[in-house]
Amino acid sequence: MFDDAWFQGSLLDTDTPESVGALGAAVERVTLSDGAWVDLRRGWISGADDLFARLLESVPWRAERRKMYERVVDVPRLLCFYGDGEDLPDPMLTQARAALDGHYGPELGEPFTTAGLCLYRDGRDSVAWHGDTIGRGSSEDTMIAIMSLGTPRVLALRPRGGGATPVRYEVGHGDLLVMGGSCQRTWEHAVPKSARPLGPRISVQFRPRGVR
């Protein structure tokens, strides 16, 4: 699948018991434009490298092909999706989703119900500029909570249509990044390719019903 010799765990995560951290005052909110915002919580998951290792082995990762520009191409990452009502692949993900519901529920007005997992095997895997506008995200404010495990990667955001310097966050080893408000309609996000030798990263995206 990849050369796991490139993966280097966090020195801060060594021998740390697994737990879901507090949110509240530990969350830093950055206001963007046009009603969009981003929340960042560094090191939200303690013992995140152990969770990463379990998901790497237990999730039924699959490759996909999609039509782009009149060609069918390989999706440059591996995927797995857990829909509304499906059991998540690890109890820590269930705890994380419950914590997100407890913190964001009053603002969001509904629970997070699905989890999409992506495995970026190395720096060649990526996701192009896009907004999650399949479903209600195209017309309603919503939230997408992204938990990053494994090697840190850049998640970049820019206003829809470009024309501005992207905002860049390097996230990994249990960091949480939440995109909210109008972010899916008015901004785009991407995980760019890297020429540097990078180890694997798992992204877990928690979404409400009807948002993809």
Buried (B, 14 or more C-beta within 10 A) or exposed (E): EBEEEBBEBBEEBEEBEBBBBEBEEEBEEEEBEEBBBBBBBBBBBBBBBBBBBBBBEEBEBEEEEEEEEEEEEEBBBBBBEBEEEEEBBBEBBBBBBEBBBEBBEEEBEBBBBBBBBBBBBBBEBBBEBEBBBEBBBEEEBBBBBBBBBBBBBBBBBBBBEEEEEBBEBEBBBBBBBBBBBBBBBBBBBBBBBBEEEBBBBBBBBBBBEBBB
